[in-house]
Amino acid sequence: MTTITANIPDKLKDKVRKFIEDLGGEVVSESKSSTKKAVLKELEEAFAEAKEIKDGKKQGFTLAQILD
């Protein structure tokens, strides 16, 4: 199969999903467009979590746990 990434209007999401599935395809992920502010907030949260793991305040995961 081939993977296609496309930006579509929110109001067409369900129609496009149905069209893809009717063709025998699969929608593997969907997300709303990220604003710069939203991306920066996610990065801030990720760095805060990494610091908690580094400081021993939160349990991290091994690669084996992530892949399992």
CHARMM internal coordinates of N, CA and C (Angstrom, degrees):
IC EDIT
DIST 1 N 1 CA 1.4505
DIST 1 CA 1 C 1.5221
ANGL 1 N 1 CA 1 C 109.70
DIST 1 C 2 N 1.3025
ANGL 1 CA 1 C 2 N 115.58
DIHE 1 N 1 CA 1 C 2 N 159.80
DIST 2 N 2 CA 1.4583
ANGL 1 C 2 N 2 CA 123.48
DIHE 1 CA 1 C 2 N 2 CA 177.54
DIST 2 CA 2 C 1.5194
ANGL 2 N 2 CA 2 C 108.67
DIHE 1 C 2 N 2 CA 2 C -111.11
DIST 2 C 3 N 1.3239
ANGL 2 CA 2 C 3 N 116.91
DIHE 2 N 2 CA 2 C 3 N 141.26
DIST 3 N 3 CA 1.4634
ANGL 2 C 3 N 3 CA 121.74
DIHE 2 CA 2 C 3 N 3 CA 177.06
DIST 3 CA 3 C 1.5162
ANGL 3 N 3 CA 3 C 108.96
DIHE 2 C 3 N 3 CA 3 C -100.53
DIST 3 C 4 N 1.3252
ANGL 3 CA 3 C 4 N 116.14
DIHE 3 N 3 CA 3 C 4 N 131.81
DIST 4 N 4 CA 1.4626
ANGL 3 C 4 N 4 CA 122.30
DIHE 3 CA 3 C 4 N 4 CA 178.09
DIST 4 CA 4 C 1.5241
ANGL 4 N 4 CA 4 C 108.18
DIHE 3 C 4 N 4 CA 4 C -121.42
DIST 4 C 5 N 1.3191
ANGL 4 CA 4 C 5 N 117.41
DIHE 4 N 4 CA 4 C 5 N 131.60
DIST 5 N 5 CA 1.4521
ANGL 4 C 5 N 5 CA 122.02
DIHE 4 CA 4 C 5 N 5 CA 174.54
DIST 5 CA 5 C 1.5225
ANGL 5 N 5 CA 5 C 107.22
DIHE 4 C 5 N 5 CA 5 C -107.41
DIST 5 C 6 N 1.3417
ANGL 5 CA 5 C 6 N 116.49
DIHE 5 N 5 CA 5 C 6 N 127.98
DIST 6 N 6 CA 1.4567
ANGL 5 C 6 N 6 CA 120.12
DIHE 5 CA 5 C 6 N 6 CA -177.28
DIST 6 CA 6 C 1.5158
ANGL 6 N 6 CA 6 C 110.39
DIHE 5 C 6 N 6 CA 6 C -142.49
DIST 6 C 7 N 1.3146
ANGL 6 CA 6 C 7 N 116.51
DIHE 6 N 6 CA 6 C 7 N 149.65
DIST 7 N 7 CA 1.4657
ANGL 6 C 7 N 7 CA 122.50
DIHE 6 CA 6 C 7 N 7 CA 172.14
DIST 7 CA 7 C 1.5129
ANGL 7 N 7 CA 7 C 107.54
DIHE 6 C 7 N 7 CA 7 C -101.05
DIST 7 C 8 N 1.3332
ANGL 7 CA 7 C 8 N 116.30
DIHE 7 N 7 CA 7 C 8 N 124.76
DIST 8 N 8 CA 1.4593
ANGL 7 C 8 N 8 CA 120.90
DIHE 7 CA 7 C 8 N 8 CA 179.34
DIST 8 CA 8 C 1.5202
ANGL 8 N 8 CA 8 C 108.87
DIHE 7 C 8 N 8 CA 8 C -130.39
DIST 8 C 9 N 1.3279
ANGL 8 CA 8 C 9 N 118.00
DIHE 8 N 8 CA 8 C 9 N 155.43
DIST 9 N 9 CA 1.4645
ANGL 8 C 9 N 9 CA 120.12
DIHE 8 CA 8 C 9 N 9 CA 177.21
DIST 9 CA 9 C 1.5323
ANGL 9 N 9 CA 9 C 110.54
DIHE 8 C 9 N 9 CA 9 C -61.97
DIST 9 C 10 N 1.3255
ANGL 9 CA 9 C 10 N 116.18
DIHE 9 N 9 CA 9 C 10 N 143.55
DIST 10 N 10 CA 1.4637
ANGL 9 C 10 N 10 CA 120.95
DIHE 9 CA 9 C 10 N 10 CA -179.78
DIST 10 CA 10 C 1.5200
ANGL 10 N 10 CA 10 C 112.42
DIHE 9 C 10 N 10 CA 10 C -53.49
DIST 10 C 11 N 1.3332
ANGL 10 CA 10 C 11 N 116.81
DIHE 10 N 10 CA 10 C 11 N -37.89
DIST 11 N 11 CA 1.4583
ANGL 10 C 11 N 11 CA 120.39
DIHE 10 CA 10 C 11 N 11 CA -175.87
DIST 11 CA 11 C 1.5294
ANGL 11 N 11 CA 11 C 113.01
DIHE 10 C 11 N 11 CA 11 C -68.72
DIST 11 C 12 N 1.3385
ANGL 11 CA 11 C 12 N 118.12
DIHE 11 N 11 CA 11 C 12 N -14.60
DIST 12 N 12 CA 1.4666
ANGL 11 C 12 N 12 CA 121.60
DIHE 11 CA 11 C 12 N 12 CA 179.73
DIST 12 CA 12 C 1.5241
ANGL 12 N 12 CA 12 C 113.21
DIHE 11 C 12 N 12 CA 12 C -101.33
DIST 12 C 13 N 1.3191
ANGL 12 CA 12 C 13 N 116.84
DIHE 12 N 12 CA 12 C 13 N -0.20
DIST 13 N 13 CA 1.4663
ANGL 12 C 13 N 13 CA 121.03
DIHE 12 CA 12 C 13 N 13 CA -175.12
DIST 13 CA 13 C 1.5194
ANGL 13 N 13 CA 13 C 112.68
DIHE 12 C 13 N 13 CA 13 C -53.26
DIST 13 C 14 N 1.3237
ANGL 13 CA 13 C 14 N 117.78
DIHE 13 N 13 CA 13 C 14 N -49.93
DIST 14 N 14 CA 1.4667
ANGL 13 C 14 N 14 CA 120.87
DIHE 13 CA 13 C 14 N 14 CA -176.55
DIST 14 CA 14 C 1.5278
ANGL 14 N 14 CA 14 C 111.68
DIHE 13 C 14 N 14 CA 14 C -66.70
DIST 14 C 15 N 1.3315
ANGL 14 CA 14 C 15 N 117.35
DIHE 14 N 14 CA 14 C 15 N -39.24
DIST 15 N 15 CA 1.4669
ANGL 14 C 15 N 15 CA 120.71
DIHE 14 CA 14 C 15 N 15 CA 178.92
DIST 15 CA 15 C 1.5240
ANGL 15 N 15 CA 15 C 111.54
DIHE 14 C 15 N 15 CA 15 C -64.69
DIST 15 C 16 N 1.3269
ANGL 15 CA 15 C 16 N 116.09
DIHE 15 N 15 CA 15 C 16 N -43.49
DIST 16 N 16 CA 1.4652
ANGL 15 C 16 N 16 CA 120.25
DIHE 15 CA 15 C 16 N 16 CA -179.38
DIST 16 CA 16 C 1.5294
ANGL 16 N 16 CA 16 C 110.11
DIHE 15 C 16 N 16 CA 16 C -66.86
DIST 16 C 17 N 1.3379
ANGL 16 CA 16 C 17 N 116.99
DIHE 16 N 16 CA 16 C 17 N -41.76
DIST 17 N 17 CA 1.4608
ANGL 16 C 17 N 17 CA 120.65
DIHE 16 CA 16 C 17 N 17 CA 177.83
DIST 17 CA 17 C 1.5288
ANGL 17 N 17 CA 17 C 110.38
DIHE 16 C 17 N 17 CA 17 C -58.50
DIST 17 C 18 N 1.3416
ANGL 17 CA 17 C 18 N 116.70
DIHE 17 N 17 CA 17 C 18 N -47.28
DIST 18 N 18 CA 1.4618
ANGL 17 C 18 N 18 CA 121.33
DIHE 17 CA 17 C 18 N 18 CA -179.22
DIST 18 CA 18 C 1.5253
ANGL 18 N 18 CA 18 C 110.17
DIHE 17 C 18 N 18 CA 18 C -62.85
DIST 18 C 19 N 1.3398
ANGL 18 CA 18 C 19 N 117.18
DIHE 18 N 18 CA 18 C 19 N -42.62
DIST 19 N 19 CA 1.4598
ANGL 18 C 19 N 19 CA 121.94
DIHE 18 CA 18 C 19 N 19 CA 179.09
DIST 19 CA 19 C 1.5270
ANGL 19 N 19 CA 19 C 110.95
DIHE 18 C 19 N 19 CA 19 C -59.07
DIST 19 C 20 N 1.3159
ANGL 19 CA 19 C 20 N 116.42
DIHE 19 N 19 CA 19 C 20 N -46.86
DIST 20 N 20 CA 1.4653
ANGL 19 C 20 N 20 CA 121.07
DIHE 19 CA 19 C 20 N 20 CA 179.92
DIST 20 CA 20 C 1.5284
ANGL 20 N 20 CA 20 C 110.43
DIHE 19 C 20 N 20 CA 20 C -62.09
DIST 20 C 21 N 1.3279
ANGL 20 CA 20 C 21 N 116.52
DIHE 20 N 20 CA 20 C 21 N -45.44
DIST 21 N 21 CA 1.4585
ANGL 20 C 21 N 21 CA 120.45
DIHE 20 CA 20 C 21 N 21 CA -179.65
DIST 21 CA 21 C 1.5312
ANGL 21 N 21 CA 21 C 111.33
DIHE 20 C 21 N 21 CA 21 C -66.42
DIST 21 C 22 N 1.3300
ANGL 21 CA 21 C 22 N 117.97
DIHE 21 N 21 CA 21 C 22 N -36.89
DIST 22 N 22 CA 1.4694
ANGL 21 C 22 N 22 CA 121.35
DIHE 21 CA 21 C 22 N 22 CA 177.28
DIST 22 CA 22 C 1.5285
ANGL 22 N 22 CA 22 C 111.59
DIHE 21 C 22 N 22 CA 22 C -63.48
DIST 22 C 23 N 1.3229
ANGL 22 CA 22 C 23 N 116.13
DIHE 22 N 22 CA 22 C 23 N -29.66
DIST 23 N 23 CA 1.4701
ANGL 22 C 23 N 23 CA 120.97
DIHE 22 CA 22 C 23 N 23 CA 177.83
DIST 23 CA 23 C 1.5265
ANGL 23 N 23 CA 23 C 112.14
DIHE 22 C 23 N 23 CA 23 C -81.44
DIST 23 C 24 N 1.3405
ANGL 23 CA 23 C 24 N 116.97
DIHE 23 N 23 CA 23 C 24 N -3.40
DIST 24 N 24 CA 1.4622
ANGL 23 C 24 N 24 CA 120.30
DIHE 23 CA 23 C 24 N 24 CA -178.89
DIST 24 CA 24 C 1.5093
ANGL 24 N 24 CA 24 C 113.21
DIHE 23 C 24 N 24 CA 24 C 93.51
DIST 24 C 25 N 1.3141
ANGL 24 CA 24 C 25 N 116.70
DIHE 24 N 24 CA 24 C 25 N 8.71
DIST 25 N 25 CA 1.4582
ANGL 24 C 25 N 25 CA 120.87
DIHE 24 CA 24 C 25 N 25 CA 179.28
DIST 25 CA 25 C 1.5133
ANGL 25 N 25 CA 25 C 111.33
DIHE 24 C 25 N 25 CA 25 C -90.58
DIST 25 C 26 N 1.3153
ANGL 25 CA 25 C 26 N 115.17
DIHE 25 N 25 CA 25 C 26 N -175.37
DIST 26 N 26 CA 1.4623
ANGL 25 C 26 N 26 CA 121.83
DIHE 25 CA 25 C 26 N 26 CA -177.44
DIST 26 CA 26 C 1.5233
ANGL 26 N 26 CA 26 C 108.78
DIHE 25 C 26 N 26 CA 26 C -143.17
DIST 26 C 27 N 1.3253
ANGL 26 CA 26 C 27 N 117.18
DIHE 26 N 26 CA 26 C 27 N 133.55
DIST 27 N 27 CA 1.4623
ANGL 26 C 27 N 27 CA 121.45
DIHE 26 CA 26 C 27 N 27 CA 173.32
DIST 27 CA 27 C 1.5207
ANGL 27 N 27 CA 27 C 106.32
DIHE 26 C 27 N 27 CA 27 C -87.01
DIST 27 C 28 N 1.3370
ANGL 27 CA 27 C 28 N 117.28
DIHE 27 N 27 CA 27 C 28 N 113.42
DIST 28 N 28 CA 1.4576
ANGL 27 C 28 N 28 CA 120.88
DIHE 27 CA 27 C 28 N 28 CA -175.17
DIST 28 CA 28 C 1.5178
ANGL 28 N 28 CA 28 C 113.09
DIHE 27 C 28 N 28 CA 28 C -90.39
DIST 28 C 29 N 1.3150
ANGL 28 CA 28 C 29 N 118.40
DIHE 28 N 28 CA 28 C 29 N -21.58
DIST 29 N 29 CA 1.4611
ANGL 28 C 29 N 29 CA 120.43
DIHE 28 CA 28 C 29 N 29 CA 175.68
DIST 29 CA 29 C 1.5154
ANGL 29 N 29 CA 29 C 108.73
DIHE 28 C 29 N 29 CA 29 C -163.03
DIST 29 C 30 N 1.3138
ANGL 29 CA 29 C 30 N 114.74
DIHE 29 N 29 CA 29 C 30 N 157.27
DIST 30 N 30 CA 1.4584
ANGL 29 C 30 N 30 CA 120.21
DIHE 29 CA 29 C 30 N 30 CA 174.28
DIST 30 CA 30 C 1.5157
ANGL 30 N 30 CA 30 C 108.34
DIHE 29 C 30 N 30 CA 30 C -149.58
DIST 30 C 31 N 1.3022
ANGL 30 CA 30 C 31 N 116.02
DIHE 30 N 30 CA 30 C 31 N 145.02
DIST 31 N 31 CA 1.4597
ANGL 30 C 31 N 31 CA 120.11
DIHE 30 CA 30 C 31 N 31 CA 178.40
DIST 31 CA 31 C 1.5190
ANGL 31 N 31 CA 31 C 108.74
DIHE 30 C 31 N 31 CA 31 C -154.87
DIST 31 C 32 N 1.3078
ANGL 31 CA 31 C 32 N 114.77
DIHE 31 N 31 CA 31 C 32 N 155.89
DIST 32 N 32 CA 1.4587
ANGL 31 C 32 N 32 CA 119.89
DIHE 31 CA 31 C 32 N 32 CA 174.56
DIST 32 CA 32 C 1.5193
ANGL 32 N 32 CA 32 C 108.07
DIHE 31 C 32 N 32 CA 32 C -80.04
DIST 32 C 33 N 1.2955
ANGL 32 CA 32 C 33 N 116.52
DIHE 32 N 32 CA 32 C 33 N 155.42
DIST 33 N 33 CA 1.4544
ANGL 32 C 33 N 33 CA 120.67
DIHE 32 CA 32 C 33 N 33 CA 177.54
DIST 33 CA 33 C 1.5217
ANGL 33 N 33 CA 33 C 109.63
DIHE 32 C 33 N 33 CA 33 C -58.70
DIST 33 C 34 N 1.2946
ANGL 33 CA 33 C 34 N 115.92
DIHE 33 N 33 CA 33 C 34 N 137.13
DIST 34 N 34 CA 1.4580
ANGL 33 C 34 N 34 CA 120.43
DIHE 33 CA 33 C 34 N 34 CA -179.90
DIST 34 CA 34 C 1.5293
ANGL 34 N 34 CA 34 C 110.41
DIHE 33 C 34 N 34 CA 34 C -92.43
DIST 34 C 35 N 1.2964
ANGL 34 CA 34 C 35 N 115.26
DIHE 34 N 34 CA 34 C 35 N 133.47
DIST 35 N 35 CA 1.4523
ANGL 34 C 35 N 35 CA 119.25
DIHE 34 CA 34 C 35 N 35 CA 173.96
DIST 35 CA 35 C 1.5221
ANGL 35 N 35 CA 35 C 107.98
DIHE 34 C 35 N 35 CA 35 C -85.34
DIST 35 C 36 N 1.2953
ANGL 35 CA 35 C 36 N 115.95
DIHE 35 N 35 CA 35 C 36 N 161.99
DIST 36 N 36 CA 1.4601
ANGL 35 C 36 N 36 CA 121.02
DIHE 35 CA 35 C 36 N 36 CA 179.03
DIST 36 CA 36 C 1.5249
ANGL 36 N 36 CA 36 C 110.21
DIHE 35 C 36 N 36 CA 36 C -57.40
DIST 36 C 37 N 1.3415
ANGL 36 CA 36 C 37 N 116.18
DIHE 36 N 36 CA 36 C 37 N -41.06
DIST 37 N 37 CA 1.4592
ANGL 36 C 37 N 37 CA 120.96
DIHE 36 CA 36 C 37 N 37 CA -179.35
DIST 37 CA 37 C 1.5332
ANGL 37 N 37 CA 37 C 111.05
DIHE 36 C 37 N 37 CA 37 C -63.74
DIST 37 C 38 N 1.3349
ANGL 37 CA 37 C 38 N 117.55
DIHE 37 N 37 CA 37 C 38 N -41.08
DIST 38 N 38 CA 1.4593
ANGL 37 C 38 N 38 CA 121.46
DIHE 37 CA 37 C 38 N 38 CA 179.94
DIST 38 CA 38 C 1.5254
ANGL 38 N 38 CA 38 C 111.00
DIHE 37 C 38 N 38 CA 38 C -66.67
DIST 38 C 39 N 1.3191
ANGL 38 CA 38 C 39 N 116.44
DIHE 38 N 38 CA 38 C 39 N -40.80
DIST 39 N 39 CA 1.4682
ANGL 38 C 39 N 39 CA 120.67
DIHE 38 CA 38 C 39 N 39 CA 179.14
DIST 39 CA 39 C 1.5210
ANGL 39 N 39 CA 39 C 110.09
DIHE 38 C 39 N 39 CA 39 C -64.28
DIST 39 C 40 N 1.3239
ANGL 39 CA 39 C 40 N 117.50
DIHE 39 N 39 CA 39 C 40 N -43.82
DIST 40 N 40 CA 1.4598
ANGL 39 C 40 N 40 CA 121.01
DIHE 39 CA 39 C 40 N 40 CA 179.11
DIST 40 CA 40 C 1.5216
ANGL 40 N 40 CA 40 C 111.42
DIHE 39 C 40 N 40 CA 40 C -63.65
DIST 40 C 41 N 1.3338
ANGL 40 CA 40 C 41 N 117.64
DIHE 40 N 40 CA 40 C 41 N -36.45
DIST 41 N 41 CA 1.4602
ANGL 40 C 41 N 41 CA 121.37
DIHE 40 CA 40 C 41 N 41 CA 178.21
DIST 41 CA 41 C 1.5272
ANGL 41 N 41 CA 41 C 110.50
DIHE 40 C 41 N 41 CA 41 C -65.98
DIST 41 C 42 N 1.3357
ANGL 41 CA 41 C 42 N 117.11
DIHE 41 N 41 CA 41 C 42 N -42.24
DIST 42 N 42 CA 1.4627
ANGL 41 C 42 N 42 CA 120.95
DIHE 41 CA 41 C 42 N 42 CA 178.06
DIST 42 CA 42 C 1.5281
ANGL 42 N 42 CA 42 C 110.97
DIHE 41 C 42 N 42 CA 42 C -63.77
DIST 42 C 43 N 1.3291
ANGL 42 CA 42 C 43 N 116.76
DIHE 42 N 42 CA 42 C 43 N -40.50
DIST 43 N 43 CA 1.4625
ANGL 42 C 43 N 43 CA 120.36
DIHE 42 CA 42 C 43 N 43 CA 177.53
DIST 43 CA 43 C 1.5245
ANGL 43 N 43 CA 43 C 111.10
DIHE 42 C 43 N 43 CA 43 C -64.30
DIST 43 C 44 N 1.3202
ANGL 43 CA 43 C 44 N 117.14
DIHE 43 N 43 CA 43 C 44 N -41.82
DIST 44 N 44 CA 1.4608
ANGL 43 C 44 N 44 CA 121.80
DIHE 43 CA 43 C 44 N 44 CA 178.53
DIST 44 CA 44 C 1.5308
ANGL 44 N 44 CA 44 C 110.32
DIHE 43 C 44 N 44 CA 44 C -60.23
DIST 44 C 45 N 1.3305
ANGL 44 CA 44 C 45 N 116.46
DIHE 44 N 44 CA 44 C 45 N -44.32
DIST 45 N 45 CA 1.4671
ANGL 44 C 45 N 45 CA 120.73
DIHE 44 CA 44 C 45 N 45 CA 178.79
DIST 45 CA 45 C 1.5337
ANGL 45 N 45 CA 45 C 111.01
DIHE 44 C 45 N 45 CA 45 C -64.59
DIST 45 C 46 N 1.3246
ANGL 45 CA 45 C 46 N 116.83
DIHE 45 N 45 CA 45 C 46 N -39.90
DIST 46 N 46 CA 1.4671
ANGL 45 C 46 N 46 CA 120.65
DIHE 45 CA 45 C 46 N 46 CA 179.62
DIST 46 CA 46 C 1.5263
ANGL 46 N 46 CA 46 C 111.18
DIHE 45 C 46 N 46 CA 46 C -64.76
DIST 46 C 47 N 1.3281
ANGL 46 CA 46 C 47 N 116.87
DIHE 46 N 46 CA 46 C 47 N -43.37
DIST 47 N 47 CA 1.4603
ANGL 46 C 47 N 47 CA 120.06
DIHE 46 CA 46 C 47 N 47 CA 178.76
DIST 47 CA 47 C 1.5345
ANGL 47 N 47 CA 47 C 111.54
DIHE 46 C 47 N 47 CA 47 C -66.66
DIST 47 C 48 N 1.3253
ANGL 47 CA 47 C 48 N 116.73
DIHE 47 N 47 CA 47 C 48 N -36.60
DIST 48 N 48 CA 1.4621
ANGL 47 C 48 N 48 CA 120.19
DIHE 47 CA 47 C 48 N 48 CA 177.70
DIST 48 CA 48 C 1.5323
ANGL 48 N 48 CA 48 C 110.12
DIHE 47 C 48 N 48 CA 48 C -64.73
DIST 48 C 49 N 1.3218
ANGL 48 CA 48 C 49 N 116.89
DIHE 48 N 48 CA 48 C 49 N -41.56
DIST 49 N 49 CA 1.4657
ANGL 48 C 49 N 49 CA 120.52
DIHE 48 CA 48 C 49 N 49 CA 178.15
DIST 49 CA 49 C 1.5262
ANGL 49 N 49 CA 49 C 110.64
DIHE 48 C 49 N 49 CA 49 C -65.57
DIST 49 C 50 N 1.3276
ANGL 49 CA 49 C 50 N 117.52
DIHE 49 N 49 CA 49 C 50 N -41.62
DIST 50 N 50 CA 1.4615
ANGL 49 C 50 N 50 CA 121.04
DIHE 49 CA 49 C 50 N 50 CA 178.33
DIST 50 CA 50 C 1.5271
ANGL 50 N 50 CA 50 C 110.57
DIHE 49 C 50 N 50 CA 50 C -61.45
DIST 50 C 51 N 1.3335
ANGL 50 CA 50 C 51 N 117.32
DIHE 50 N 50 CA 50 C 51 N -39.62
DIST 51 N 51 CA 1.4685
ANGL 50 C 51 N 51 CA 120.77
DIHE 50 CA 50 C 51 N 51 CA 178.30
DIST 51 CA 51 C 1.5256
ANGL 51 N 51 CA 51 C 110.59
DIHE 50 C 51 N 51 CA 51 C -65.06
DIST 51 C 52 N 1.3410
ANGL 51 CA 51 C 52 N 117.53
DIHE 51 N 51 CA 51 C 52 N -40.59
DIST 52 N 52 CA 1.4670
ANGL 51 C 52 N 52 CA 120.59
DIHE 51 CA 51 C 52 N 52 CA 177.97
DIST 52 CA 52 C 1.5282
ANGL 52 N 52 CA 52 C 111.03
DIHE 51 C 52 N 52 CA 52 C -62.09
DIST 52 C 53 N 1.3225
ANGL 52 CA 52 C 53 N 116.61
DIHE 52 N 52 CA 52 C 53 N -39.92
DIST 53 N 53 CA 1.4662
ANGL 52 C 53 N 53 CA 120.55
DIHE 52 CA 52 C 53 N 53 CA 177.89
DIST 53 CA 53 C 1.5233
ANGL 53 N 53 CA 53 C 109.60
DIHE 52 C 53 N 53 CA 53 C -65.97
DIST 53 C 54 N 1.3195
ANGL 53 CA 53 C 54 N 116.84
DIHE 53 N 53 CA 53 C 54 N -44.88
DIST 54 N 54 CA 1.4654
ANGL 53 C 54 N 54 CA 121.46
DIHE 53 CA 53 C 54 N 54 CA -179.95
DIST 54 CA 54 C 1.5267
ANGL 54 N 54 CA 54 C 110.98
DIHE 53 C 54 N 54 CA 54 C -61.48
DIST 54 C 55 N 1.3459
ANGL 54 CA 54 C 55 N 117.01
DIHE 54 N 54 CA 54 C 55 N -40.15
DIST 55 N 55 CA 1.4641
ANGL 54 C 55 N 55 CA 121.81
DIHE 54 CA 54 C 55 N 55 CA -178.76
DIST 55 CA 55 C 1.5295
ANGL 55 N 55 CA 55 C 112.89
DIHE 54 C 55 N 55 CA 55 C -80.25
DIST 55 C 56 N 1.3369
ANGL 55 CA 55 C 56 N 117.53
DIHE 55 N 55 CA 55 C 56 N -0.71
DIST 56 N 56 CA 1.4545
ANGL 55 C 56 N 56 CA 121.32
DIHE 55 CA 55 C 56 N 56 CA 179.18
DIST 56 CA 56 C 1.5240
ANGL 56 N 56 CA 56 C 114.23
DIHE 55 C 56 N 56 CA 56 C 78.29
DIST 56 C 57 N 1.3140
ANGL 56 CA 56 C 57 N 117.50
DIHE 56 N 56 CA 56 C 57 N 13.55
DIST 57 N 57 CA 1.4633
ANGL 56 C 57 N 57 CA 121.30
DIHE 56 CA 56 C 57 N 57 CA -179.66
DIST 57 CA 57 C 1.5255
ANGL 57 N 57 CA 57 C 111.88
DIHE 56 C 57 N 57 CA 57 C -86.43
DIST 57 C 58 N 1.3188
ANGL 57 CA 57 C 58 N 115.76
DIHE 57 N 57 CA 57 C 58 N -14.42
DIST 58 N 58 CA 1.4580
ANGL 57 C 58 N 58 CA 120.70
DIHE 57 CA 57 C 58 N 58 CA -178.53
DIST 58 CA 58 C 1.5252
ANGL 58 N 58 CA 58 C 108.19
DIHE 57 C 58 N 58 CA 58 C -142.76
DIST 58 C 59 N 1.3286
ANGL 58 CA 58 C 59 N 115.69
DIHE 58 N 58 CA 58 C 59 N 145.46
DIST 59 N 59 CA 1.4622
ANGL 58 C 59 N 59 CA 120.72
DIHE 58 CA 58 C 59 N 59 CA -179.86
DIST 59 CA 59 C 1.5191
ANGL 59 N 59 CA 59 C 110.38
DIHE 58 C 59 N 59 CA 59 C -80.93
DIST 59 C 60 N 1.3176
ANGL 59 CA 59 C 60 N 117.24
DIHE 59 N 59 CA 59 C 60 N 131.42
DIST 60 N 60 CA 1.4431
ANGL 59 C 60 N 60 CA 122.02
DIHE 59 CA 59 C 60 N 60 CA 176.95
DIST 60 CA 60 C 1.5073
ANGL 60 N 60 CA 60 C 110.84
DIHE 59 C 60 N 60 CA 60 C -90.27
DIST 60 C 61 N 1.3090
ANGL 60 CA 60 C 61 N 117.86
DIHE 60 N 60 CA 60 C 61 N -176.26
DIST 61 N 61 CA 1.4512
ANGL 60 C 61 N 61 CA 123.43
DIHE 60 CA 60 C 61 N 61 CA 178.73
DIST 61 CA 61 C 1.5040
ANGL 61 N 61 CA 61 C 109.90
DIHE 60 C 61 N 61 CA 61 C -121.21
DIST 61 C 62 N 1.3269
ANGL 61 CA 61 C 62 N 116.70
DIHE 61 N 61 CA 61 C 62 N 146.72
DIST 62 N 62 CA 1.4510
ANGL 61 C 62 N 62 CA 120.75
DIHE 61 CA 61 C 62 N 62 CA 172.48
DIST 62 CA 62 C 1.5205
ANGL 62 N 62 CA 62 C 108.04
DIHE 61 C 62 N 62 CA 62 C -83.44
DIST 62 C 63 N 1.3152
ANGL 62 CA 62 C 63 N 117.07
DIHE 62 N 62 CA 62 C 63 N 161.90
DIST 63 N 63 CA 1.4644
ANGL 62 C 63 N 63 CA 120.89
DIHE 62 CA 62 C 63 N 63 CA 178.01
DIST 63 CA 63 C 1.5358
ANGL 63 N 63 CA 63 C 110.17
DIHE 62 C 63 N 63 CA 63 C -61.03
DIST 63 C 64 N 1.3287
ANGL 63 CA 63 C 64 N 116.17
DIHE 63 N 63 CA 63 C 64 N -37.38
DIST 64 N 64 CA 1.4663
ANGL 63 C 64 N 64 CA 119.99
DIHE 63 CA 63 C 64 N 64 CA 178.98
DIST 64 CA 64 C 1.5308
ANGL 64 N 64 CA 64 C 110.86
DIHE 63 C 64 N 64 CA 64 C -61.97
DIST 64 C 65 N 1.3396
ANGL 64 CA 64 C 65 N 117.27
DIHE 64 N 64 CA 64 C 65 N -39.34
DIST 65 N 65 CA 1.4724
ANGL 64 C 65 N 65 CA 120.36
DIHE 64 CA 64 C 65 N 65 CA 178.39
DIST 65 CA 65 C 1.5271
ANGL 65 N 65 CA 65 C 111.19
DIHE 64 C 65 N 65 CA 65 C -66.19
DIST 65 C 66 N 1.3132
ANGL 65 CA 65 C 66 N 116.53
DIHE 65 N 65 CA 65 C 66 N -38.60
DIST 66 N 66 CA 1.4600
ANGL 65 C 66 N 66 CA 120.79
DIHE 65 CA 65 C 66 N 66 CA -179.38
DIST 66 CA 66 C 1.5323
ANGL 66 N 66 CA 66 C 110.50
DIHE 65 C 66 N 66 CA 66 C -67.75
DIST 66 C 67 N 1.3157
ANGL 66 CA 66 C 67 N 116.75
DIHE 66 N 66 CA 66 C 67 N -42.06
DIST 67 N 67 CA 1.4577
ANGL 66 C 67 N 67 CA 120.97
DIHE 66 CA 66 C 67 N 67 CA -177.46
DIST 67 CA 67 C 1.5170
ANGL 67 N 67 CA 67 C 113.10
DIHE 66 C 67 N 67 CA 67 C -78.62
DIST 67 C 68 N 1.3245
ANGL 67 CA 67 C 68 N 117.42
DIHE 67 N 67 CA 67 C 68 N -16.85
DIST 68 N 68 CA 1.4611
ANGL 67 C 68 N 68 CA 120.20
DIHE 67 CA 67 C 68 N 68 CA -177.25
DIST 68 CA 68 C 1.4777
ANGL 68 N 68 CA 68 C 113.66
DIHE 67 C 68 N 68 CA 68 C -77.92
END
COOR INIT
IC SEED 1 N 1 CA 1 C
IC BUILD
